[in-house]
Amino acid sequence: MKQRFSSLDVKVIAHELSKSLVTLRLSNVYDLSSKILLLKFAKPGIKKQLLIDSGFRCHLTDFSRTTAAAPSVFVQKLRKVLKTRRITAVSQIGTDRIIEFQFSDGKYRLYLEFFASGNVILTDQDLKILTLLRNVSEGESQEPQRPGLTYSLENRQNYGGIPPLTKERVRDALQTSIERAATSAAAGNKIKKKPGDALRRGLATTITELPPILVDHAMRVTGFDSTVQPATVLENDELLVGLLRSLQEARKIVEDITSSDTCKGYILAKTRKNTEVVPAETLDEEQQPKSNLLYEDFHPFLPRQFEEDPAYTVLTFDTFDKMVDEFFSSVEGQKLESRLTEREAAAKRKIEAAKADQAKRIEGLQAAQQLNIRKANAIEANVERVQEAMDAVNGLIMQGMDWEDIGKLVERERRKNNPVASIIMLPLKLHENTITVLLGEAEEEEEEEDEDDAYETDSSVSDSGYAGTEGSKQKARDRRLAIDINLGISPHSNAGEYYGERRSAAVKEQKTVQQSEIALKNAEQKIAAELKKGLKQEKPVLQPIRKQLWFEKFTWFISSDGYLVLGGKDAQQNEMLYRRYLKKGDVYVHADLHGAPSVIIKNSPSMPDAPIPPSTLSQAGSLAVCASSAWDSKAGMGAWWVNADQVSKSAPTGEYLSAGSFMVRGKKNFLPPAQLLLGLALMFRISEESKAKHVKHRLYDLPESASGSKSSAVAAGETEGDTKVGGAAEEAESDSDDSAIDVEEDDKPRENPLQSTDRNDDNNGDDDENSGQAEGSAPVEGVGSLSISEEPLTGNTPEPAQAPEQEDEGEENNEGTETATEADSTVATTSKNQATGTPGKSTPQPQKKAQQPRRGQRSKAKKIAAKYKDQDEEDRAAIEALVGATAGRQKAEAEAKAKAEREAAHAAALERRQAARARQQRDIAEHEEVRKLMLDEGLETLDASEAASLTPLDALVGAPLPGDEILDAVVVCAPYAALARCKYKVKMQPGAQKKGKAVKEVLEAWKGAAARKGVVDDRSLDKERMWPREVELIRALKPEEVINVVPVSKLRVMLSGGAGGSGGGGGGGGDAKGKKSAANRGKKK
């Protein structure tokens, strides 16, 4: 199997990478292993992942891989130097297996070597090595490589250019190959070569720009005999011309491959052994399952020698890069899958071994019980024989005979076929006061008597009944039991002891069964923990990188009625939701809480007038409340909603709305206080063919039958909002026509309009910078700071005439209550006072009379004037410079000049800021006009890709049906009431656990559930059980991606079945504590 790039592969992959990676920036570098790196490139709208296996391969990948927990030293240096830099060129060094990546127009260069052990080298623009993957010591035809040295390119293959392919060059190449072969033969080196392969191998070492497989292909295309020896070609000029033509054909193939931006790729695969091969008549090559194929080789062209070979299956790809990714990712995935399967099989073998050991112990106890019963029964069936044997042995002992002599006597009597001695086994255990006798069971005794009756005669009947043939005696002897008899007690007592042993064995068996269950459970838990730890060390099976849907960049969910609900994660996303996605018929939901996001409910574009169900409104309000500061404070409050045409960015005169802040005009519809309860669930994306099985319960998919319910729903919302208002301030707030909503997360505390504030501290634009006001915080001038000027300024003369006009304009634009009108007029008047200046503060003060000179000063001044009357300005300046009298004046002039420059720069910056703000306000006004027109006409401004991706909501299901083709798993965080139809979901409440740890706990619980016996339905038919495809997608989920879905920072997870860990235990502990305190209160009463 091919494992590394050839020179042609390097040339093709460098050509394709130059087309796809140039102008992208390096976002990050990761370790996959000690020799495999992952480089992520990105620019707006485009993301690429480059996989580098040092010495083997380099290609873009569409599969997600697990990165190392901590970066290596080499990766840290790469990040420090190359992160965020733009890649400007990708090329091959000559025809060698080296690729050069240039960053920032060659300021830094990254070299990838694909020969020998490979290397990754980072240099500066002067080719000085900054860092490298491995240090290389000096050796034969190898220069040393370490940081600080210069990376050499001159000795690389064809670095100065590829020489032309001429007849003389081919002749010299053949001569060189012949000389090398002769030298090797003289040295006694045996080189393994295929028959007729000398010419192709010889050209590969001399004409290095053409790989051997390409030369062989070109020879087959041109009809040249590749088995000819090099010496024969050198002697025959006609063969030399034919060889030259073949080499020119090979070079032409290379030029054709690199002439376009992309090149086709071909994988040569063989069919697996021990698998059923579908006949070629019934299935095409493209339809043949790839799981039955073993990838052997890949090329950027289809070799003629494999094209007609029936043993190979050719797979064609549109680009060489995708083909390489499929080839190596498939091989890598098979290795990972085999390792995971091997670990799981080893864990199952351990569990089976533990079960077998416990079963063996129980079987041993049961066998001991049966044996003790059989022995007791045998003693009771042969009481007379046992008594005779006991009496005989006891009699000999009473006579004082030695124990060894007793054994010898028994042995001698057995040879004489003494019936008593025949049932006694040797050796005797007289030191234990026991003997071992051979007794038959009750059924065997009956069979033995029947056999004896069949063979007995009148002359051979014995008084004791021990008669029969030798065969019958041997058969009976083989089936007898060896039983230990205590000589100190009677036979019935011996039988009673065996019955007692049977009872103790039964009790022991019962205890063993109970303990075995516990032992098996502990063993399974221990093995499962070891498997879990081992699976963490192993990399998961490769999964394709899932392309995110357009709404996944927001906080989103699909309501229980099938409506898409979107929420902003920050002020910029709130602005984007308003500008791009809030359309006619949509609903805007918000809460008067710090950090509450802007939430919109997308209505059907075909039925924008259809009412939004109350359940969807309630769920959207719950998201707005849970994502605010109410989650941490655990204080639930109600949200409110308005229609899309009630939200705008046009601020009243004198106010400025920052990003994420909007004006809401008209009536707010308040919702009931929301429950602080979120859920984390999985939704599955199914194929287009599977959509027909799912009936979506969406109102805009149904006929227009309930359109008349809109007025009732709105009226109910208004009534509910009015009833929730508790005081006059809230009533004025809910009924105001013009109100600003600031949903920034880091906004300053709101100003109290009842407190007097000085707005004229800085007349150079502080009022412009601080003009963005929150709802209910209009800039009101304090009464104490206002004063009436005795002489009004000229700039204030038109103000009395403009105030009523502004008030009338506010009444015309906003047909609402008097509170809104007064607020608008106050804002307008205050802003004009701020712009023109406060009259009380600008009143000129009378100047004091000039002081008279003291006595003697007038005559002194006359003398000085007479003394210096002939001195001009130049002489005065020279004298002052000589005595140092000008230093102070020059310093004052310099300070005055610097102050003037600072004031000019400040004024210029203020002017630019005012111009930018005015330009932004003009853009907002134009956008509002266009938006108002589009809301009236019902037009859409979505991109083509976004408009086409609005339909995937039908492909997202919470619980797949049998037969569905599941493509991806999408994680969603939403109010728990909206996740009723999801198969996998957990409940989250406010708590102290960080969301990263909580998400990992949830994912581990889902993955652990799949390892339990009987949980997974292999046939994917039972909707209540886990399916293999679902388990595969759950295992591919990464905690880093799921964490960003949760809109809160700290929480408590409520997992069912006691699997919640600290979360579940905390909930149970709180409940028990509450019951205990209630009981204590009852006792006190």
FENTA-V73670 format. One record per backbone hydrogen bond with DSSP energy under -1.0 kcal/mol. CO is the residue of the C=O (numbers start at 0). NH is the residue of the N-H. E is the energy in kcal/mol with one decimal. If there is no record, write none. Layout:
[[CO:NH:E] [CO:NH:E]]
This chain:
[[5:9:-2.4] [6:10:-1.9] [7:11:-2.4] [8:12:-2.8] [9:13:-2.2] [10:14:-1.7] [11:15:-2.3] [12:16:-2.5] [13:17:-1.9] [15:19:-1.4] [16:20:-2.7] [20:23:-2.0] [23:86:-2.9] [24:41:-2.5] [25:83:-3.6] [27:39:-2.6] [29:37:-2.2] [30:67:-2.7] [34:53:-2.4] [35:31:-2.5] [35:32:-1.6] [36:51:-2.7] [37:29:-2.3] [38:49:-3.7] [39:26:-2.9] [39:27:-1.3] [40:47:-3.0] [41:24:-2.0] [42:45:-3.0] [45:42:-2.3] [47:40:-2.7] [48:60:-2.1] [49:38:-3.0] [50:58:-2.0] [51:36:-2.7] [52:55:-2.7] [52:56:-1.7] [55:4:-1.6] [56:52:-2.4] [58:50:-3.1] [61:544:-3.8] [71:75:-2.2] [72:76:-1.9] [73:77:-2.1] [74:78:-2.7] [75:79:-2.1] [76:80:-1.9] [77:81:-3.0] [78:82:-1.4] [81:84:-2.1] [84:25:-2.5] [85:103:-2.7] [86:22:-2.8] [88:101:-2.8] [90:99:-3.3] [92:95:-2.0] [95:97:-1.8] [96:113:-2.6] [97:92:-2.2] [98:111:-2.5] [99:90:-2.0] [100:109:-2.7] [101:87:-2.9] [101:88:-1.2] [102:106:-1.0] [102:107:-1.8] [107:102:-3.1] [108:122:-2.9] [109:100:-2.7] [110:120:-2.5] [111:98:-2.0] [112:54:-1.0] [112:118:-1.0] [114:117:-2.3] [118:112:-2.7] [119:132:-2.1] [120:110:-3.1] [121:129:-3.1] [121:130:-1.4] [122:108:-2.4] [123:126:-1.7] [126:150:-3.2] [127:123:-1.4] [128:147:-2.4] [130:121:-2.9] [135:144:-2.8] [138:141:-1.7] [141:138:-2.2] [144:135:-2.4] [145:148:-1.9] [148:128:-3.1] [152:155:-1.4] [155:158:-1.5] [156:94:-2.5] [163:165:-1.1] [165:169:-1.9] [166:170:-2.3] [167:171:-2.7] [168:172:-2.2] [169:173:-2.3] [170:174:-2.4] [171:175:-2.4] [172:176:-2.1] [173:177:-2.2] [174:178:-2.2] [175:179:-2.3] [176:180:-2.1] [177:181:-2.2] [178:182:-2.4] [179:183:-2.3] [180:184:-2.1] [181:185:-2.3] [182:186:-1.9] [183:188:-2.1] [193:196:-1.8] [196:200:-2.1] [197:201:-2.3] [198:202:-2.1] [199:203:-1.5] [200:204:-1.1] [202:206:-2.8] [206:209:-1.2] [210:214:-1.9] [211:215:-2.5] [212:216:-1.8] [213:217:-2.5] [214:218:-2.2] [215:219:-1.9] [216:220:-2.0] [217:221:-2.5] [218:223:-2.2] [228:232:-1.7] [229:233:-2.2] [230:234:-1.6] [231:235:-1.7] [235:239:-1.7] [236:240:-2.0] [237:241:-2.1] [238:242:-2.4] [239:243:-2.2] [240:244:-2.3] [241:245:-1.9] [242:246:-2.4] [243:247:-2.2] [244:248:-1.8] [245:249:-2.0] [246:250:-2.3] [247:251:-2.1] [248:252:-1.9] [249:253:-1.8] [250:254:-2.1] [251:255:-2.4] [252:256:-2.1] [253:257:-1.9] [262:319:-1.2] [264:316:-2.5] [265:298:-2.0] [266:314:-2.5] [267:295:-2.8] [267:296:-1.7] [268:312:-3.5] [269:293:-3.6] [278:282:-1.4] [288:291:-1.1] [289:292:-1.7] [291:271:-3.1] [293:269:-2.6] [295:1:-2.6] [296:267:-3.1] [298:265:-2.4] [302:306:-1.2] [308:311:-1.3] [312:268:-2.6] [314:266:-2.6] [316:264:-1.6] [318:322:-1.7] [319:323:-2.3] [320:324:-2.2] [321:325:-2.5] [322:326:-2.4] [323:327:-2.5] [324:328:-2.2] [325:329:-1.9] [326:330:-1.8] [327:331:-2.8] [328:332:-2.9] [329:333:-2.2] [330:334:-1.9] [331:335:-2.5] [332:336:-2.7] [333:337:-2.2] [334:338:-2.1] [335:339:-2.5] [336:340:-2.7] [337:341:-2.3] [338:342:-2.2] [339:343:-2.4] [340:344:-2.6] [341:345:-2.3] [342:346:-2.2] [343:347:-2.3] [344:348:-2.3] [345:349:-2.0] [346:350:-2.1] [347:351:-2.6] [348:352:-2.4] [349:353:-2.3] [350:354:-2.3] [351:355:-2.6] [352:356:-2.3] [353:357:-2.1] [354:358:-2.6] [355:359:-2.3] [356:360:-1.9] [357:361:-2.2] [358:362:-2.5] [359:363:-2.1] [360:364:-2.0] [361:365:-2.5] [362:366:-2.6] [363:367:-2.1] [364:368:-2.1] [365:369:-2.3] [366:370:-2.5] [367:371:-2.4] [368:372:-2.2] [369:373:-2.3] [370:374:-2.4] [371:375:-2.4] [372:376:-2.6] [373:377:-2.4] [374:378:-2.3] [375:379:-2.3] [376:380:-2.1] [377:381:-1.2] [381:385:-2.4] [382:386:-2.6] [383:387:-2.5] [384:388:-2.4] [385:389:-2.6] [386:390:-2.7] [387:391:-2.4] [388:392:-2.1] [389:393:-2.7] [390:394:-2.5] [391:395:-1.9] [392:396:-2.2] [393:397:-2.5] [394:398:-1.5] [395:400:-1.8] [396:399:-1.5] [401:405:-2.1] [402:406:-1.9] [403:407:-2.4] [404:408:-2.5] [405:409:-2.4] [406:410:-2.3] [407:411:-2.3] [408:412:-2.4] [409:413:-1.9] [410:414:-1.4] [412:417:-2.4] [413:416:-1.7] [417:421:-2.0] [422:437:-2.5] [428:431:-1.3] [428:433:-2.4] [429:432:-1.0] [432:486:-2.5] [433:428:-1.0] [434:484:-3.7] [435:424:-3.4] [436:482:-3.0] [438:480:-3.7] [440:444:-2.3] [441:445:-1.8] [442:446:-2.2] [443:447:-2.6] [444:448:-2.4] [445:449:-2.2] [446:450:-2.2] [447:451:-2.3] [448:452:-2.4] [449:453:-1.5] [450:454:-1.3] [451:455:-1.8] [464:466:-1.3] [468:472:-1.8] [469:473:-2.3] [470:474:-2.3] [471:475:-2.4] [472:476:-2.5] [473:477:-1.7] [474:478:-1.1] [480:438:-2.5] [482:436:-2.9] [484:434:-2.0] [485:488:-1.0] [489:493:-2.0] [490:494:-2.4] [491:495:-2.2] [492:496:-2.1] [493:497:-1.8] [494:498:-1.9] [495:499:-2.2] [496:500:-2.4] [497:501:-1.9] [498:502:-2.1] [499:503:-2.3] [500:504:-2.2] [501:505:-2.0] [502:506:-2.2] [503:507:-2.3] [504:508:-2.2] [505:509:-2.2] [506:510:-2.3] [507:511:-2.5] [508:512:-2.5] [509:513:-2.0] [510:514:-2.9] [511:515:-2.8] [512:516:-1.7] [513:517:-1.5] [514:518:-3.2] [515:519:-3.2] [516:520:-2.3] [517:521:-2.7] [518:522:-2.6] [519:523:-2.8] [520:524:-2.3] [521:525:-2.7] [522:526:-2.9] [523:527:-2.8] [524:528:-2.4] [525:529:-2.4] [526:530:-2.7] [527:531:-2.7] [528:532:-2.6] [529:533:-2.6] [530:534:-3.1] [531:535:-1.8] [532:536:-1.4] [533:537:-1.8] [542:63:-3.1] [548:551:-1.5] [550:553:-1.3] [554:566:-2.6] [556:564:-2.7] [558:561:-1.9] [562:558:-2.9] [563:601:-2.8] [564:556:-1.6] [565:599:-2.7] [566:554:-2.9] [569:573:-2.1] [570:574:-2.2] [571:575:-2.3] [572:576:-2.7] [573:577:-1.9] [574:578:-2.6] [575:579:-2.7] [576:580:-1.3] [576:581:-1.1] [580:582:-1.0] [582:585:-1.9] [585:643:-1.4] [586:600:-2.4] [587:641:-2.5] [588:598:-2.5] [589:639:-2.9] [590:592:-2.2] [592:595:-1.7] [593:628:-2.3] [597:567:-1.6] [598:588:-3.8] [599:565:-2.6] [600:586:-1.5] [606:609:-1.5] [612:616:-1.9] [613:617:-2.6] [614:618:-2.3] [615:619:-2.4] [616:620:-2.4] [617:621:-2.0] [618:622:-1.8] [619:623:-2.0] [620:624:-2.0] [621:625:-2.9] [622:626:-2.0] [624:627:-1.4] [627:630:-1.3] [628:632:-1.9] [629:633:-1.2] [629:634:-1.2] [636:673:-2.0] [638:670:-3.5] [639:589:-2.4] [640:668:-2.0] [641:587:-2.7] [642:645:-1.4] [643:646:-1.3] [645:664:-2.5] [647:662:-3.4] [651:654:-2.1] [657:660:-1.9] [659:742:-1.1] [661:740:-3.8] [662:647:-2.3] [663:738:-1.3] [668:640:-2.1] [674:676:-2.0] [676:975:-1.2] [677:987:-3.2] [678:973:-2.1] [679:985:-1.8] [680:971:-2.4] [682:969:-3.8] [683:956:-2.5] [684:966:-3.3] [684:967:-1.2] [690:693:-1.5] [695:697:-1.3] [698:701:-1.0] [702:704:-2.5] [705:708:-1.3] [706:709:-1.3] [708:712:-2.1] [709:713:-2.7] [710:714:-2.6] [711:715:-2.4] [712:716:-2.3] [713:717:-2.6] [714:718:-2.6] [715:719:-2.6] [716:720:-2.5] [717:721:-2.6] [718:722:-2.3] [719:723:-1.3] [726:730:-2.3] [727:731:-2.5] [728:732:-2.0] [729:733:-2.8] [730:734:-2.0] [738:663:-3.1] [740:661:-2.1] [751:754:-1.5] [764:768:-1.9] [765:769:-2.1] [773:776:-1.9] [782:785:-1.2] [793:796:-1.1] [797:801:-1.5] [798:802:-2.0] [801:805:-2.6] [802:806:-2.2] [803:807:-2.9] [804:808:-2.8] [805:809:-2.2] [806:810:-1.9] [807:811:-2.3] [808:812:-2.6] [809:813:-2.1] [813:815:-1.6] [816:820:-1.3] [817:821:-2.6] [818:822:-2.1] [819:823:-2.3] [820:824:-2.6] [821:825:-2.4] [822:826:-2.3] [823:827:-2.4] [824:828:-2.6] [825:829:-2.6] [826:830:-2.2] [827:831:-1.9] [828:832:-2.3] [829:833:-2.3] [830:834:-1.9] [831:835:-2.5] [832:836:-2.0] [837:841:-1.1] [853:856:-1.4] [855:859:-1.5] [856:860:-2.1] [857:861:-1.6] [858:862:-1.9] [859:863:-1.9] [860:864:-2.0] [861:865:-2.1] [862:866:-2.1] [863:867:-2.0] [871:875:-2.1] [872:876:-2.5] [873:877:-2.3] [874:878:-2.5] [875:879:-2.6] [876:880:-2.2] [877:881:-1.9] [878:882:-2.3] [879:884:-2.6] [885:889:-2.8] [886:890:-2.3] [887:891:-2.3] [888:892:-2.7] [889:893:-2.7] [890:894:-2.5] [891:895:-2.6] [892:896:-2.6] [893:897:-2.8] [894:898:-2.6] [895:899:-2.3] [896:900:-2.4] [897:901:-2.6] [898:902:-2.7] [899:903:-2.4] [900:904:-2.9] [901:905:-3.0] [902:906:-2.6] [903:907:-2.5] [904:908:-2.9] [905:909:-2.8] [906:910:-2.4] [907:911:-2.7] [908:912:-2.9] [909:913:-2.7] [910:914:-2.6] [911:915:-2.9] [912:916:-2.6] [913:917:-2.7] [914:918:-2.7] [915:919:-2.7] [916:920:-2.7] [917:921:-2.3] [918:922:-2.5] [919:923:-2.8] [920:924:-2.7] [921:925:-2.8] [922:926:-2.9] [923:927:-2.8] [924:928:-2.2] [925:929:-2.7] [926:930:-3.1] [927:931:-2.8] [928:932:-2.2] [929:933:-2.5] [930:934:-2.7] [931:935:-2.0] [932:936:-2.1] [933:937:-1.9] [933:938:-1.5] [942:946:-3.0] [943:947:-2.0] [944:948:-1.3] [950:953:-2.0] [952:955:-1.0] [954:685:-2.5] [956:683:-3.3] [957:982:-2.0] [960:963:-2.2] [964:686:-1.5] [967:684:-2.3] [969:682:-3.1] [971:680:-2.7] [973:678:-2.7] [974:977:-2.0] [975:978:-1.3] [978:981:-1.2] [983:681:-1.8] [985:679:-1.8] [986:1053:-3.2] [987:677:-2.4] [988:1051:-2.5] [992:1050:-3.0] [993:997:-2.2] [994:998:-2.6] [995:999:-1.9] [996:1000:-2.0] [997:1001:-2.1] [998:1002:-2.5] [999:1003:-2.4] [1000:1004:-1.8] [1001:1005:-2.2] [1002:1006:-2.5] [1003:1007:-2.6] [1004:1008:-1.8] [1005:1009:-1.1] [1008:1011:-1.1] [1011:1014:-1.2] [1014:1025:-1.8] [1016:1019:-1.3] [1025:1016:-3.7] [1026:1030:-2.5] [1027:1031:-2.3] [1028:1032:-2.0] [1029:1033:-2.5] [1030:1034:-2.3] [1033:1036:-1.2] [1037:1041:-1.7] [1038:1042:-2.2] [1041:1044:-1.4] [1048:994:-2.0] [1050:992:-1.6] [1051:988:-2.5] [1053:986:-1.3] [1055:1058:-1.1] [1059:1062:-1.6] [1060:1064:-2.3] [1061:1065:-2.4] [1062:1066:-2.0] [1063:1067:-2.3] [1064:1068:-2.6] [1065:1069:-2.2] [1066:1070:-1.9] [1067:1071:-2.3] [1068:1072:-2.3] [1069:1073:-2.1] [1070:1074:-2.2] [1071:1075:-2.3] [1072:1076:-2.5] [1073:1077:-2.1] [1074:1078:-2.3] [1075:1079:-2.3] [1076:1080:-2.1] [1077:1081:-1.9] [1078:1082:-2.0] [1079:1083:-2.1] [1080:1084:-1.8]]
